[in-house]
Amino acid sequence: MKIDIRKRAEKFMSKLPKKQRERILKAILSLPQGDVAPLRGGNSFRLRIGKWRATFDIVENKITVYDIDNRGDIYK
């Protein structure tokens, strides 16, 4: 499956320390496995990575990661 990480998600990851950035990237690359749950009101999903959340869509054979942020801020 092809994984596309959008600019907003890359920008958030670039601000993190290397060890945390690697942890998030490892979790994203293992999609669709992991702590994944559907979001209400659409075809989007969230991936839980400790205190961070990543929102993504699955269309055909492509996963698009739109945003990564802290738990309380991602859903705003």
mmJSON file of the N, C-alpha and C atoms, coordinates in Angstrom:
{"data_MODEL":{"atom_site":{
"group_PDB":["ATOM","ATOM","ATOM","ATOM","ATOM","ATOM","ATOM","ATOM","ATOM","ATOM","ATOM","ATOM","ATOM","ATOM","ATOM","ATOM","ATOM","ATOM","ATOM","ATOM","ATOM","ATOM","ATOM","ATOM","ATOM","ATOM","ATOM","ATOM","ATOM","ATOM","ATOM","ATOM","ATOM","ATOM","ATOM","ATOM","ATOM","ATOM","ATOM","ATOM","ATOM","ATOM","ATOM","ATOM","ATOM","ATOM","ATOM","ATOM","ATOM","ATOM","ATOM","ATOM","ATOM","ATOM","ATOM","ATOM","ATOM","ATOM","ATOM","ATOM","ATOM","ATOM","ATOM","ATOM","ATOM","ATOM","ATOM","ATOM","ATOM","ATOM","ATOM","ATOM","ATOM","ATOM","ATOM","ATOM","ATOM","ATOM","ATOM","ATOM","ATOM","ATOM","ATOM","ATOM","ATOM","ATOM","ATOM","ATOM","ATOM","ATOM","ATOM","ATOM","ATOM","ATOM","ATOM","ATOM","ATOM","ATOM","ATOM","ATOM","ATOM","ATOM","ATOM","ATOM","ATOM","ATOM","ATOM","ATOM","ATOM","ATOM","ATOM","ATOM","ATOM","ATOM","ATOM","ATOM","ATOM","ATOM","ATOM","ATOM","ATOM","ATOM","ATOM","ATOM","ATOM","ATOM","ATOM","ATOM","ATOM","ATOM","ATOM","ATOM","ATOM","ATOM","ATOM","ATOM","ATOM","ATOM","ATOM","ATOM","ATOM","ATOM","ATOM","ATOM","ATOM","ATOM","ATOM","ATOM","ATOM","ATOM","ATOM","ATOM","ATOM","ATOM","ATOM","ATOM","ATOM","ATOM","ATOM","ATOM","ATOM","ATOM","ATOM","ATOM","ATOM","ATOM","ATOM","ATOM","ATOM","ATOM","ATOM","ATOM","ATOM","ATOM","ATOM","ATOM","ATOM","ATOM","ATOM","ATOM","ATOM","ATOM","ATOM","ATOM","ATOM","ATOM","ATOM","ATOM","ATOM","ATOM","ATOM","ATOM","ATOM","ATOM","ATOM","ATOM","ATOM","ATOM","ATOM","ATOM","ATOM","ATOM","ATOM","ATOM","ATOM","ATOM","ATOM","ATOM","ATOM","ATOM","ATOM","ATOM","ATOM","ATOM","ATOM","ATOM","ATOM","ATOM","ATOM","ATOM","ATOM","ATOM","ATOM","ATOM","ATOM","ATOM","ATOM","ATOM"],
"id":[1,2,3,4,5,6,7,8,9,10,11,12,13,14,15,16,17,18,19,20,21,22,23,24,25,26,27,28,29,30,31,32,33,34,35,36,37,38,39,40,41,42,43,44,45,46,47,48,49,50,51,52,53,54,55,56,57,58,59,60,61,62,63,64,65,66,67,68,69,70,71,72,73,74,75,76,77,78,79,80,81,82,83,84,85,86,87,88,89,90,91,92,93,94,95,96,97,98,99,100,101,102,103,104,105,106,107,108,109,110,111,112,113,114,115,116,117,118,119,120,121,122,123,124,125,126,127,128,129,130,131,132,133,134,135,136,137,138,139,140,141,142,143,144,145,146,147,148,149,150,151,152,153,154,155,156,157,158,159,160,161,162,163,164,165,166,167,168,169,170,171,172,173,174,175,176,177,178,179,180,181,182,183,184,185,186,187,188,189,190,191,192,193,194,195,196,197,198,199,200,201,202,203,204,205,206,207,208,209,210,211,212,213,214,215,216,217,218,219,220,221,222,223,224,225,226,227,228],
"type_symbol":["N","C","C","N","C","C","N","C","C","N","C","C","N","C","C","N","C","C","N","C","C","N","C","C","N","C","C","N","C","C","N","C","C","N","C","C","N","C","C","N","C","C","N","C","C","N","C","C","N","C","C","N","C","C","N","C","C","N","C","C","N","C","C","N","C","C","N","C","C","N","C","C","N","C","C","N","C","C","N","C","C","N","C","C","N","C","C","N","C","C","N","C","C","N","C","C","N","C","C","N","C","C","N","C","C","N","C","C","N","C","C","N","C","C","N","C","C","N","C","C","N","C","C","N","C","C","N","C","C","N","C","C","N","C","C","N","C","C","N","C","C","N","C","C","N","C","C","N","C","C","N","C","C","N","C","C","N","C","C","N","C","C","N","C","C","N","C","C","N","C","C","N","C","C","N","C","C","N","C","C","N","C","C","N","C","C","N","C","C","N","C","C","N","C","C","N","C","C","N","C","C","N","C","C","N","C","C","N","C","C","N","C","C","N","C","C","N","C","C","N","C","C","N","C","C","N","C","C"],
"label_atom_id":["N","CA","C","N","CA","C","N","CA","C","N","CA","C","N","CA","C","N","CA","C","N","CA","C","N","CA","C","N","CA","C","N","CA","C","N","CA","C","N","CA","C","N","CA","C","N","CA","C","N","CA","C","N","CA","C","N","CA","C","N","CA","C","N","CA","C","N","CA","C","N","CA","C","N","CA","C","N","CA","C","N","CA","C","N","CA","C","N","CA","C","N","CA","C","N","CA","C","N","CA","C","N","CA","C","N","CA","C","N","CA","C","N","CA","C","N","CA","C","N","CA","C","N","CA","C","N","CA","C","N","CA","C","N","CA","C","N","CA","C","N","CA","C","N","CA","C","N","CA","C","N","CA","C","N","CA","C","N","CA","C","N","CA","C","N","CA","C","N","CA","C","N","CA","C","N","CA","C","N","CA","C","N","CA","C","N","CA","C","N","CA","C","N","CA","C","N","CA","C","N","CA","C","N","CA","C","N","CA","C","N","CA","C","N","CA","C","N","CA","C","N","CA","C","N","CA","C","N","CA","C","N","CA","C","N","CA","C","N","CA","C","N","CA","C","N","CA","C","N","CA","C","N","CA","C","N","CA","C","N","CA","C","N","CA","C"],
"label_alt_id":[null,null,null,null,null,null,null,null,null,null,null,null,null,null,null,null,null,null,null,null,null,null,null,null,null,null,null,null,null,null,null,null,null,null,null,null,null,null,null,null,null,null,null,null,null,null,null,null,null,null,null,null,null,null,null,null,null,null,null,null,null,null,null,null,null,null,null,null,null,null,null,null,null,null,null,null,null,null,null,null,null,null,null,null,null,null,null,null,null,null,null,null,null,null,null,null,null,null,null,null,null,null,null,null,null,null,null,null,null,null,null,null,null,null,null,null,null,null,null,null,null,null,null,null,null,null,null,null,null,null,null,null,null,null,null,null,null,null,null,null,null,null,null,null,null,null,null,null,null,null,null,null,null,null,null,null,null,null,null,null,null,null,null,null,null,null,null,null,null,null,null,null,null,null,null,null,null,null,null,null,null,null,null,null,null,null,null,null,null,null,null,null,null,null,null,null,null,null,null,null,null,null,null,null,null,null,null,null,null,null,null,null,null,null,null,null,null,null,null,null,null,null,null,null,null,null,null,null],
"label_comp_id":["MET","MET","MET","LYS","LYS","LYS","ILE","ILE","ILE","ASP","ASP","ASP","ILE","ILE","ILE","ARG","ARG","ARG","LYS","LYS","LYS","ARG","ARG","ARG","ALA","ALA","ALA","GLU","GLU","GLU","LYS","LYS","LYS","PHE","PHE","PHE","MET","MET","MET","SER","SER","SER","LYS","LYS","LYS","LEU","LEU","LEU","PRO","PRO","PRO","LYS","LYS","LYS","LYS","LYS","LYS","GLN","GLN","GLN","ARG","ARG","ARG","GLU","GLU","GLU","ARG","ARG","ARG","ILE","ILE","ILE","LEU","LEU","LEU","LYS","LYS","LYS","ALA","ALA","ALA","ILE","ILE","ILE","LEU","LEU","LEU","SER","SER","SER","LEU","LEU","LEU","PRO","PRO","PRO","GLN","GLN","GLN","GLY","GLY","GLY","ASP","ASP","ASP","VAL","VAL","VAL","ALA","ALA","ALA","PRO","PRO","PRO","LEU","LEU","LEU","ARG","ARG","ARG","GLY","GLY","GLY","GLY","GLY","GLY","ASN","ASN","ASN","SER","SER","SER","PHE","PHE","PHE","ARG","ARG","ARG","LEU","LEU","LEU","ARG","ARG","ARG","ILE","ILE","ILE","GLY","GLY","GLY","LYS","LYS","LYS","TRP","TRP","TRP","ARG","ARG","ARG","ALA","ALA","ALA","THR","THR","THR","PHE","PHE","PHE","ASP","ASP","ASP","ILE","ILE","ILE","VAL","VAL","VAL","GLU","GLU","GLU","ASN","ASN","ASN","LYS","LYS","LYS","ILE","ILE","ILE","THR","THR","THR","VAL","VAL","VAL","TYR","TYR","TYR","ASP","ASP","ASP","ILE","ILE","ILE","ASP","ASP","ASP","ASN","ASN","ASN","ARG","ARG","ARG","GLY","GLY","GLY","ASP","ASP","ASP","ILE","ILE","ILE","TYR","TYR","TYR","LYS","LYS","LYS"],
"label_asym_id":["A","A","A","A","A","A","A","A","A","A","A","A","A","A","A","A","A","A","A","A","A","A","A","A","A","A","A","A","A","A","A","A","A","A","A","A","A","A","A","A","A","A","A","A","A","A","A","A","A","A","A","A","A","A","A","A","A","A","A","A","A","A","A","A","A","A","A","A","A","A","A","A","A","A","A","A","A","A","A","A","A","A","A","A","A","A","A","A","A","A","A","A","A","A","A","A","A","A","A","A","A","A","A","A","A","A","A","A","A","A","A","A","A","A","A","A","A","A","A","A","A","A","A","A","A","A","A","A","A","A","A","A","A","A","A","A","A","A","A","A","A","A","A","A","A","A","A","A","A","A","A","A","A","A","A","A","A","A","A","A","A","A","A","A","A","A","A","A","A","A","A","A","A","A","A","A","A","A","A","A","A","A","A","A","A","A","A","A","A","A","A","A","A","A","A","A","A","A","A","A","A","A","A","A","A","A","A","A","A","A","A","A","A","A","A","A","A","A","A","A","A","A","A","A","A","A","A","A"],
"label_entity_id":["1","1","1","1","1","1","1","1","1","1","1","1","1","1","1","1","1","1","1","1","1","1","1","1","1","1","1","1","1","1","1","1","1","1","1","1","1","1","1","1","1","1","1","1","1","1","1","1","1","1","1","1","1","1","1","1","1","1","1","1","1","1","1","1","1","1","1","1","1","1","1","1","1","1","1","1","1","1","1","1","1","1","1","1","1","1","1","1","1","1","1","1","1","1","1","1","1","1","1","1","1","1","1","1","1","1","1","1","1","1","1","1","1","1","1","1","1","1","1","1","1","1","1","1","1","1","1","1","1","1","1","1","1","1","1","1","1","1","1","1","1","1","1","1","1","1","1","1","1","1","1","1","1","1","1","1","1","1","1","1","1","1","1","1","1","1","1","1","1","1","1","1","1","1","1","1","1","1","1","1","1","1","1","1","1","1","1","1","1","1","1","1","1","1","1","1","1","1","1","1","1","1","1","1","1","1","1","1","1","1","1","1","1","1","1","1","1","1","1","1","1","1","1","1","1","1","1","1"],
"label_seq_id":[1,1,1,2,2,2,3,3,3,4,4,4,5,5,5,6,6,6,7,7,7,8,8,8,9,9,9,10,10,10,11,11,11,12,12,12,13,13,13,14,14,14,15,15,15,16,16,16,17,17,17,18,18,18,19,19,19,20,20,20,21,21,21,22,22,22,23,23,23,24,24,24,25,25,25,26,26,26,27,27,27,28,28,28,29,29,29,30,30,30,31,31,31,32,32,32,33,33,33,34,34,34,35,35,35,36,36,36,37,37,37,38,38,38,39,39,39,40,40,40,41,41,41,42,42,42,43,43,43,44,44,44,45,45,45,46,46,46,47,47,47,48,48,48,49,49,49,50,50,50,51,51,51,52,52,52,53,53,53,54,54,54,55,55,55,56,56,56,57,57,57,58,58,58,59,59,59,60,60,60,61,61,61,62,62,62,63,63,63,64,64,64,65,65,65,66,66,66,67,67,67,68,68,68,69,69,69,70,70,70,71,71,71,72,72,72,73,73,73,74,74,74,75,75,75,76,76,76],
"pdbx_PDB_ins_code":[null,null,null,null,null,null,null,null,null,null,null,null,null,null,null,null,null,null,null,null,null,null,null,null,null,null,null,null,null,null,null,null,null,null,null,null,null,null,null,null,null,null,null,null,null,null,null,null,null,null,null,null,null,null,null,null,null,null,null,null,null,null,null,null,null,null,null,null,null,null,null,null,null,null,null,null,null,null,null,null,null,null,null,null,null,null,null,null,null,null,null,null,null,null,null,null,null,null,null,null,null,null,null,null,null,null,null,null,null,null,null,null,null,null,null,null,null,null,null,null,null,null,null,null,null,null,null,null,null,null,null,null,null,null,null,null,null,null,null,null,null,null,null,null,null,null,null,null,null,null,null,null,null,null,null,null,null,null,null,null,null,null,null,null,null,null,null,null,null,null,null,null,null,null,null,null,null,null,null,null,null,null,null,null,null,null,null,null,null,null,null,null,null,null,null,null,null,null,null,null,null,null,null,null,null,null,null,null,null,null,null,null,null,null,null,null,null,null,null,null,null,null,null,null,null,null,null,null],
"Cartn_x":[0.834,0.0,0.887,0.542,1.314,0.882,1.847,1.558,2.046,1.139,1.445,1.29,2.339,2.292,2.246,1.176,0.987,1.935,2.065,3.012,2.751,1.478,1.133,1.644,1.508,1.99,3.521,4.161,5.627,6.153,5.465,5.887,5.839,4.771,4.671,5.797,6.062,7.116,8.503,8.71,10.02,10.373,9.369,9.594,9.904,9.73,9.928,11.377,11.799,13.123,13.178,14.371,14.571,13.926,14.068,13.54,12.01,11.345,9.886,9.437,10.177,9.863,9.949,10.964,11.119,9.986,9.547,8.439,7.158,6.873,5.673,5.773,6.915,7.1,6.961,7.496,7.373,5.904,5.122,3.699,2.939,3.279,2.613,2.946,4.184,4.584,3.967,3.501,2.87,1.36,0.831,-0.612,-1.007,-2.169,-3.324,-3.319,-2.217,-2.139,-1.896,-2.197,-2.0,-3.322,-3.308,-4.519,-5.276,-6.051,-6.778,-8.256,-8.92,-10.359,-10.945,-12.182,-12.822,-13.258,-13.228,-13.721,-15.169,-15.936,-17.345,-17.476,-18.535,-18.894,-18.103,-17.46,-16.72,-16.01,-15.099,-14.34,-12.924,-12.7,-11.368,-11.148,-9.882,-9.486,-8.466,-8.237,-7.171,-6.284,-5.01,-4.03,-3.497,-3.569,-3.05,-1.591,-0.741,0.69,1.071,0.83,1.089,0.205,0.816,0.022,-0.286,0.127,-0.146,-1.216,-1.843,-2.827,-2.5,-2.696,-2.537,-3.873,-4.35,-5.588,-5.226,-5.964,-5.665,-6.895,-6.821,-7.857,-7.245,-8.088,-7.675,-8.562,-7.954,-8.676,-7.972,-8.709,-8.191,-6.951,-5.782,-4.551,-3.614,-4.17,-3.353,-3.825,-2.877,-3.152,-2.581,-3.424,-2.987,-3.077,-1.927,-1.863,-1.969,-3.051,-3.315,-2.692,-2.778,-2.345,-1.855,-0.899,-0.41,-0.348,-0.881,-0.864,-1.073,-1.006,-1.26,-2.707,-2.968,-4.268,-5.407,-5.251,-6.334,-6.514,-5.507,-5.558,-5.935,-5.816,-6.011,-7.459,-8.42,-9.825,-10.474,-9.735,-10.311,-10.388],
"Cartn_y":[-1.171,0.0,1.247,2.233,3.467,4.425,5.088,6.032,7.414,8.386,9.776,10.61,11.327,12.176,13.622,14.319,15.697,16.652,17.836,18.831,19.215,19.327,19.705,18.675,17.394,16.324,16.313,16.527,16.577,17.743,18.867,20.048,19.771,19.101,18.761,17.825,16.822,15.856,16.5,17.5,18.137,18.896,19.253,19.991,19.07,17.768,16.809,16.344,15.87,15.238,13.983,13.609,12.498,11.197,10.862,9.597,9.555,10.656,10.702,10.695,11.391,11.426,10.016,9.262,7.889,7.0,7.199,6.41,6.646,7.91,8.248,7.685,7.848,7.352,5.831,5.139,3.678,3.262,3.968,3.659,3.928,5.016,5.349,4.322,3.89,2.921,1.546,1.269,-0.018,0.011,1.155,1.232,0.193,-0.389,-0.116,-0.842,-1.469,-2.066,-0.954,-1.267,-0.296,0.035,1.026,1.457,2.427,1.887,2.666,2.638,3.799,3.894,4.855,4.59,5.514,6.797,7.899,9.167,9.341,10.041,10.278,11.235,11.035,11.984,11.89,10.788,10.693,9.374,9.343,8.13,8.222,9.103,9.301,8.394,8.176,7.357,8.11,7.628,8.177,7.044,7.357,6.414,6.971,6.195,6.635,6.211,7.195,6.944,7.618,6.948,7.551,8.754,9.927,11.133,11.888,11.35,11.978,11.214,11.92,11.301,11.702,10.775,11.042,10.764,11.684,11.466,11.111,10.146,9.681,9.121,8.99,8.374,7.201,6.245,5.13,5.165,5.382,5.403,4.426,3.416,2.34,1.741,1.895,1.321,2.398,3.539,4.667,5.194,5.362,5.951,7.362,8.345,9.739,10.231,10.573,11.103,12.615,13.165,14.593,15.418,14.939,15.766,14.878,15.402,14.769,15.873,15.597,16.616,15.943,16.753,16.247,15.791,14.931,14.317,15.336,16.371,17.33,18.308,18.485,19.515,19.0,17.735,17.196,17.295,17.201,17.145,18.512,19.585,20.929,21.458],
"Cartn_z":[0.0,0.0,0.0,-0.813,-0.897,0.21,0.849,1.93,1.522,1.587,1.254,2.523,2.909,4.101,3.631,3.996,3.561,4.277,3.732,4.221,5.683,6.062,7.442,8.441,8.108,8.98,9.034,7.896,7.875,8.704,8.649,9.409,10.912,11.38,12.796,13.204,12.374,12.702,12.705,11.864,11.795,13.07,13.856,15.102,16.286,16.096,17.179,17.241,18.419,18.513,17.641,17.235,16.306,16.783,18.044,18.562,18.445,18.759,18.661,17.203,16.355,14.929,14.337,14.731,14.237,14.724,15.961,16.511,15.719,15.402,14.635,13.22,12.596,11.231,11.168,12.152,12.21,12.308,13.131,13.28,11.982,11.291,10.032,8.955,8.899,7.884,8.107,9.331,9.605,9.377,8.907,8.635,7.606,7.677,8.518,9.865,10.259,11.585,12.608,13.851,14.921,15.582,16.441,17.145,16.249,15.324,14.336,14.671,14.55,14.783,13.76,13.306,12.357,13.062,12.331,12.848,12.421,13.221,12.893,11.717,10.948,9.912,8.624,8.355,7.097,6.953,6.023,5.755,6.29,7.253,7.819,9.022,9.324,10.461,11.282,12.501,13.331,13.783,13.931,14.431,15.735,16.799,18.089,18.205,18.517,18.701,20.014,21.12,22.424,22.646,22.884,23.121,21.832,20.68,19.398,18.643,17.702,16.825,15.393,14.489,13.064,12.392,11.571,10.823,9.391,8.849,7.499,6.828,5.51,4.689,3.941,3.617,2.772,1.531,0.374,-0.894,-1.82,-2.226,-3.056,-2.402,-2.988,-2.426,-1.911,-1.477,-1.056,0.302,1.217,2.53,2.506,2.832,2.874,4.307,4.896,6.264,6.155,6.727,6.601,7.714,8.931,10.054,11.187,11.944,13.166,14.203,15.392,16.437,17.786,18.844,20.185,20.314,21.246,21.42,21.508,22.3,22.505,21.373,20.523,19.494,18.105,17.865,16.522,16.054,16.954,16.556,16.474,16.697,16.664,15.244],
"occupancy":[1.0,1.0,1.0,1.0,1.0,1.0,1.0,1.0,1.0,1.0,1.0,1.0,1.0,1.0,1.0,1.0,1.0,1.0,1.0,1.0,1.0,1.0,1.0,1.0,1.0,1.0,1.0,1.0,1.0,1.0,1.0,1.0,1.0,1.0,1.0,1.0,1.0,1.0,1.0,1.0,1.0,1.0,1.0,1.0,1.0,1.0,1.0,1.0,1.0,1.0,1.0,1.0,1.0,1.0,1.0,1.0,1.0,1.0,1.0,1.0,1.0,1.0,1.0,1.0,1.0,1.0,1.0,1.0,1.0,1.0,1.0,1.0,1.0,1.0,1.0,1.0,1.0,1.0,1.0,1.0,1.0,1.0,1.0,1.0,1.0,1.0,1.0,1.0,1.0,1.0,1.0,1.0,1.0,1.0,1.0,1.0,1.0,1.0,1.0,1.0,1.0,1.0,1.0,1.0,1.0,1.0,1.0,1.0,1.0,1.0,1.0,1.0,1.0,1.0,1.0,1.0,1.0,1.0,1.0,1.0,1.0,1.0,1.0,1.0,1.0,1.0,1.0,1.0,1.0,1.0,1.0,1.0,1.0,1.0,1.0,1.0,1.0,1.0,1.0,1.0,1.0,1.0,1.0,1.0,1.0,1.0,1.0,1.0,1.0,1.0,1.0,1.0,1.0,1.0,1.0,1.0,1.0,1.0,1.0,1.0,1.0,1.0,1.0,1.0,1.0,1.0,1.0,1.0,1.0,1.0,1.0,1.0,1.0,1.0,1.0,1.0,1.0,1.0,1.0,1.0,1.0,1.0,1.0,1.0,1.0,1.0,1.0,1.0,1.0,1.0,1.0,1.0,1.0,1.0,1.0,1.0,1.0,1.0,1.0,1.0,1.0,1.0,1.0,1.0,1.0,1.0,1.0,1.0,1.0,1.0,1.0,1.0,1.0,1.0,1.0,1.0,1.0,1.0,1.0,1.0,1.0,1.0,1.0,1.0,1.0,1.0,1.0,1.0],
"B_iso_or_equiv":[0.0,0.0,0.0,0.0,0.0,0.0,0.0,0.0,0.0,0.0,0.0,0.0,0.0,0.0,0.0,0.0,0.0,0.0,0.0,0.0,0.0,0.0,0.0,0.0,0.0,0.0,0.0,0.0,0.0,0.0,0.0,0.0,0.0,0.0,0.0,0.0,0.0,0.0,0.0,0.0,0.0,0.0,0.0,0.0,0.0,0.0,0.0,0.0,0.0,0.0,0.0,0.0,0.0,0.0,0.0,0.0,0.0,0.0,0.0,0.0,0.0,0.0,0.0,0.0,0.0,0.0,0.0,0.0,0.0,0.0,0.0,0.0,0.0,0.0,0.0,0.0,0.0,0.0,0.0,0.0,0.0,0.0,0.0,0.0,0.0,0.0,0.0,0.0,0.0,0.0,0.0,0.0,0.0,0.0,0.0,0.0,0.0,0.0,0.0,0.0,0.0,0.0,0.0,0.0,0.0,0.0,0.0,0.0,0.0,0.0,0.0,0.0,0.0,0.0,0.0,0.0,0.0,0.0,0.0,0.0,0.0,0.0,0.0,0.0,0.0,0.0,0.0,0.0,0.0,0.0,0.0,0.0,0.0,0.0,0.0,0.0,0.0,0.0,0.0,0.0,0.0,0.0,0.0,0.0,0.0,0.0,0.0,0.0,0.0,0.0,0.0,0.0,0.0,0.0,0.0,0.0,0.0,0.0,0.0,0.0,0.0,0.0,0.0,0.0,0.0,0.0,0.0,0.0,0.0,0.0,0.0,0.0,0.0,0.0,0.0,0.0,0.0,0.0,0.0,0.0,0.0,0.0,0.0,0.0,0.0,0.0,0.0,0.0,0.0,0.0,0.0,0.0,0.0,0.0,0.0,0.0,0.0,0.0,0.0,0.0,0.0,0.0,0.0,0.0,0.0,0.0,0.0,0.0,0.0,0.0,0.0,0.0,0.0,0.0,0.0,0.0,0.0,0.0,0.0,0.0,0.0,0.0,0.0,0.0,0.0,0.0,0.0,0.0],
"pdbx_formal_charge":[null,null,null,null,null,null,null,null,null,null,null,null,null,null,null,null,null,null,null,null,null,null,null,null,null,null,null,null,null,null,null,null,null,null,null,null,null,null,null,null,null,null,null,null,null,null,null,null,null,null,null,null,null,null,null,null,null,null,null,null,null,null,null,null,null,null,null,null,null,null,null,null,null,null,null,null,null,null,null,null,null,null,null,null,null,null,null,null,null,null,null,null,null,null,null,null,null,null,null,null,null,null,null,null,null,null,null,null,null,null,null,null,null,null,null,null,null,null,null,null,null,null,null,null,null,null,null,null,null,null,null,null,null,null,null,null,null,null,null,null,null,null,null,null,null,null,null,null,null,null,null,null,null,null,null,null,null,null,null,null,null,null,null,null,null,null,null,null,null,null,null,null,null,null,null,null,null,null,null,null,null,null,null,null,null,null,null,null,null,null,null,null,null,null,null,null,null,null,null,null,null,null,null,null,null,null,null,null,null,null,null,null,null,null,null,null,null,null,null,null,null,null,null,null,null,null,null,null],
"auth_seq_id":[1,1,1,2,2,2,3,3,3,4,4,4,5,5,5,6,6,6,7,7,7,8,8,8,9,9,9,10,10,10,11,11,11,12,12,12,13,13,13,14,14,14,15,15,15,16,16,16,17,17,17,18,18,18,19,19,19,20,20,20,21,21,21,22,22,22,23,23,23,24,24,24,25,25,25,26,26,26,27,27,27,28,28,28,29,29,29,30,30,30,31,31,31,32,32,32,33,33,33,34,34,34,35,35,35,36,36,36,37,37,37,38,38,38,39,39,39,40,40,40,41,41,41,42,42,42,43,43,43,44,44,44,45,45,45,46,46,46,47,47,47,48,48,48,49,49,49,50,50,50,51,51,51,52,52,52,53,53,53,54,54,54,55,55,55,56,56,56,57,57,57,58,58,58,59,59,59,60,60,60,61,61,61,62,62,62,63,63,63,64,64,64,65,65,65,66,66,66,67,67,67,68,68,68,69,69,69,70,70,70,71,71,71,72,72,72,73,73,73,74,74,74,75,75,75,76,76,76],
"auth_comp_id":["MET","MET","MET","LYS","LYS","LYS","ILE","ILE","ILE","ASP","ASP","ASP","ILE","ILE","ILE","ARG","ARG","ARG","LYS","LYS","LYS","ARG","ARG","ARG","ALA","ALA","ALA","GLU","GLU","GLU","LYS","LYS","LYS","PHE","PHE","PHE","MET","MET","MET","SER","SER","SER","LYS","LYS","LYS","LEU","LEU","LEU","PRO","PRO","PRO","LYS","LYS","LYS","LYS","LYS","LYS","GLN","GLN","GLN","ARG","ARG","ARG","GLU","GLU","GLU","ARG","ARG","ARG","ILE","ILE","ILE","LEU","LEU","LEU","LYS","LYS","LYS","ALA","ALA","ALA","ILE","ILE","ILE","LEU","LEU","LEU","SER","SER","SER","LEU","LEU","LEU","PRO","PRO","PRO","GLN","GLN","GLN","GLY","GLY","GLY","ASP","ASP","ASP","VAL","VAL","VAL","ALA","ALA","ALA","PRO","PRO","PRO","LEU","LEU","LEU","ARG","ARG","ARG","GLY","GLY","GLY","GLY","GLY","GLY","ASN","ASN","ASN","SER","SER","SER","PHE","PHE","PHE","ARG","ARG","ARG","LEU","LEU","LEU","ARG","ARG","ARG","ILE","ILE","ILE","GLY","GLY","GLY","LYS","LYS","LYS","TRP","TRP","TRP","ARG","ARG","ARG","ALA","ALA","ALA","THR","THR","THR","PHE","PHE","PHE","ASP","ASP","ASP","ILE","ILE","ILE","VAL","VAL","VAL","GLU","GLU","GLU","ASN","ASN","ASN","LYS","LYS","LYS","ILE","ILE","ILE","THR","THR","THR","VAL","VAL","VAL","TYR","TYR","TYR","ASP","ASP","ASP","ILE","ILE","ILE","ASP","ASP","ASP","ASN","ASN","ASN","ARG","ARG","ARG","GLY","GLY","GLY","ASP","ASP","ASP","ILE","ILE","ILE","TYR","TYR","TYR","LYS","LYS","LYS"],
"auth_asym_id":["A","A","A","A","A","A","A","A","A","A","A","A","A","A","A","A","A","A","A","A","A","A","A","A","A","A","A","A","A","A","A","A","A","A","A","A","A","A","A","A","A","A","A","A","A","A","A","A","A","A","A","A","A","A","A","A","A","A","A","A","A","A","A","A","A","A","A","A","A","A","A","A","A","A","A","A","A","A","A","A","A","A","A","A","A","A","A","A","A","A","A","A","A","A","A","A","A","A","A","A","A","A","A","A","A","A","A","A","A","A","A","A","A","A","A","A","A","A","A","A","A","A","A","A","A","A","A","A","A","A","A","A","A","A","A","A","A","A","A","A","A","A","A","A","A","A","A","A","A","A","A","A","A","A","A","A","A","A","A","A","A","A","A","A","A","A","A","A","A","A","A","A","A","A","A","A","A","A","A","A","A","A","A","A","A","A","A","A","A","A","A","A","A","A","A","A","A","A","A","A","A","A","A","A","A","A","A","A","A","A","A","A","A","A","A","A","A","A","A","A","A","A","A","A","A","A","A","A"],
"auth_atom_id":["N","CA","C","N","CA","C","N","CA","C","N","CA","C","N","CA","C","N","CA","C","N","CA","C","N","CA","C","N","CA","C","N","CA","C","N","CA","C","N","CA","C","N","CA","C","N","CA","C","N","CA","C","N","CA","C","N","CA","C","N","CA","C","N","CA","C","N","CA","C","N","CA","C","N","CA","C","N","CA","C","N","CA","C","N","CA","C","N","CA","C","N","CA","C","N","CA","C","N","CA","C","N","CA","C","N","CA","C","N","CA","C","N","CA","C","N","CA","C","N","CA","C","N","CA","C","N","CA","C","N","CA","C","N","CA","C","N","CA","C","N","CA","C","N","CA","C","N","CA","C","N","CA","C","N","CA","C","N","CA","C","N","CA","C","N","CA","C","N","CA","C","N","CA","C","N","CA","C","N","CA","C","N","CA","C","N","CA","C","N","CA","C","N","CA","C","N","CA","C","N","CA","C","N","CA","C","N","CA","C","N","CA","C","N","CA","C","N","CA","C","N","CA","C","N","CA","C","N","CA","C","N","CA","C","N","CA","C","N","CA","C","N","CA","C","N","CA","C","N","CA","C","N","CA","C","N","CA","C","N","CA","C","N","CA","C"],
"pdbx_PDB_model_num":[1,1,1,1,1,1,1,1,1,1,1,1,1,1,1,1,1,1,1,1,1,1,1,1,1,1,1,1,1,1,1,1,1,1,1,1,1,1,1,1,1,1,1,1,1,1,1,1,1,1,1,1,1,1,1,1,1,1,1,1,1,1,1,1,1,1,1,1,1,1,1,1,1,1,1,1,1,1,1,1,1,1,1,1,1,1,1,1,1,1,1,1,1,1,1,1,1,1,1,1,1,1,1,1,1,1,1,1,1,1,1,1,1,1,1,1,1,1,1,1,1,1,1,1,1,1,1,1,1,1,1,1,1,1,1,1,1,1,1,1,1,1,1,1,1,1,1,1,1,1,1,1,1,1,1,1,1,1,1,1,1,1,1,1,1,1,1,1,1,1,1,1,1,1,1,1,1,1,1,1,1,1,1,1,1,1,1,1,1,1,1,1,1,1,1,1,1,1,1,1,1,1,1,1,1,1,1,1,1,1,1,1,1,1,1,1,1,1,1,1,1,1,1,1,1,1,1,1]
}}}
